[in-house]
């Protein structure tokens, strides 16, 4: 088991390296995004880029270095003839790797928060996204599993048909449609909840109310997914031979379901919770933009619109690391939940 875990971790790190490397190179093929602000602020940004090895400073114009980024005015730089050019993509790539491993420096923002560290911006917005997604999973898991169990126990009856129909309807509706309808109904028509994410200066009660719409919107799809999966697994287990044997040995229907059916049906369901967290995290991008949530999902869309490549790169790295870490935990969890998998691995 230890060897398998180390192998999966190494593979995840290799995958992370390949994804981020390709993303960095493809981003650097895009036109250079010049920073916003006054000349002094722009010069401060370029000085940071020079230190990182992404921009070259020369004393005379040189067409061989590519397109001129900026001829710095004397009043700004304090010296004559300062010309700035973008370094070659491979030079930037190797400098980028070196800066990460030696300085843990991912660059600075060009337009989202000019001259602020990209890591600082992500650190400010990550807790909001994680808290919303964790609350959504905590709510979705029990409701989805209980509805799935109820539908399985009432298989082919009216209750099962109603639950299955509602699940198919809600699982087909995207989360951004649900949040739009909730905002229209709860915010604009009835004014029961805030129409935008509460500001940091607002009261704790207002902040708590701000969680309701995004959490409910993210939970709908997850509840439907858990319900459908639980019903399918439990129905399959309840029709198995060993459950029939348990009934013939004298166990009641309730005892056979609780002691045998539910325990075996949970084996594939529990790891799916980790996989569902990845799906919720990805789906929160549009929701955060619609509701004005200051999280990394909305930041991702903002970076694309404003062409802030440095922050976008860190945001992509966070999403990739969370997805890969969840995948590793998903694989490992099978061995802890089902002892037969560990026994098979030892053989």
MONORTA-V495288 format. One record per pair of residues at least 24 apart in sequence whose ideal C-beta (glycine too) atoms are under 6 Angstrom apart, sorted by the first residue. I is the first residue (numbers start at 1). J is the second residue. If there is no record, write none. Layout:
i-><I I>
j-><J J>
//
This chain:
i-><1 5 8 8 12 12 16 16 19 20 23 24 27 28 28 32 33 33 35 35 36 36 37 39 43 44 45 46 48 52 53 54 54 55 56 56 57 58 106 107 109 109 110 111 111 112 112 118 118 118 121 122 125 125 125 125 126 128 128 129 129 129 132 133 133 135 136 136 136 136 137 139 140 140 140 141 143 144 144 144 145 145 147 148 148 148 151 152 152 152 155 167 167 167 170 170 171 175 175 175 175 176 178 178 179 179 179 182 196 197 197 197 214 214 217 218 222 230 233 234 237 237 237 267 267 270 271 271 271 274 274 274 275 277 278 278>
j-><335 332 328 331 324 328 320 324 320 317 316 96 309 89 92 86 110 307 110 114 111 114 114 76 76 115 115 84 108 99 95 87 92 84 85 87 84 83 314 310 308 311 308 306 308 308 311 310 311 314 311 314 294 295 296 299 296 294 295 295 296 297 214 280 281 215 215 218 219 280 277 219 219 222 223 273 223 223 226 227 226 230 227 227 230 231 231 231 234 235 235 224 227 228 220 224 224 217 221 283 287 286 217 220 217 287 290 213 292 291 292 293 287 291 287 280 276 269 265 265 261 264 265 337 338 337 330 333 334 326 329 330 330 326 323 326>
//
